[in-house]
Amino acid sequence: MLGRVTLFCLSTWAASVVADRPEADREDVGPTAPASRSPFAYANVDPLDDDLVKPPDVRPTCEADLAAASIAYQPDKLTPLVQPDTKIVCGAPQVVAYRESPAKIAWSPSVLTTCTMALAIARFETIVQEEAVRAFDRRVAHIHHLGTFDCRPMLAFPGWVSEHSYANAIDVAEFVLEDGTSIKIYDHFAPKQPVATTREAAFLRKVARRAYDEEVFSSVLTPFFDRHHVDHFHLDLARTRSDGAAFVKPR
Ligand SMILES: [Zn+2]
């Protein structure tokens, strides 16, 4: 939803800029070859499917992709079913119990999620380790999360289906370094400060920024986004993109 609005504004802006320039200054603005994506980019950047409300599509190569990335997992099931009260279709056709990636972070509780989310979570672990070593000279041993699967509408937008309904999202609350140091989003993110003033805040913000900018996830919502995310990062692979990793001046 937010991604679609952004795309619309950008395309409108680009058209007006070209129209205002003298004829002689205009360059060819025709189609260009798409920039190549990172092999670790799993975000859905296709604007044509933004309005679809249904469980994520099957990724035909997913199990081979998991094996190629040395990700430990077990196939699992959350068969899509219509919930009688909300009429939301919950579940997904391709679900795994995520165990471990080569970055070797332990998750608690255990992670039941879509197959493509498992790939994205493994990439997220790599980013977390790079930034933890940069910030603290230590690796992360554990991540605590608040859940993946929860059949419900979005908290902030009643009537919109949460990606949690498809186990296509995870809410990350705390990172624990190998020396036991705890970095909690609620305690350390400091969303009212435009610029991070602690190592912990800088680490958290950099991790969220990279997770969005490197297209690991479609949505990255942080305490900057709204009050519903004051204690966690919401990471998902929705069909739309939402950047909630940037400071927004309070109104
Ligand atoms: Zn969430």
Boltz pocket constraint, residues with backbone or C-beta under 6 A from the ligand:
constraints:
  - pocket:
      binder: B
      contacts: [[A, 147], [A, 164], [A, 169], [A, 170], [A, 171], [A, 233], [A, 234], [A, 235]]
      max_distance: 6.0
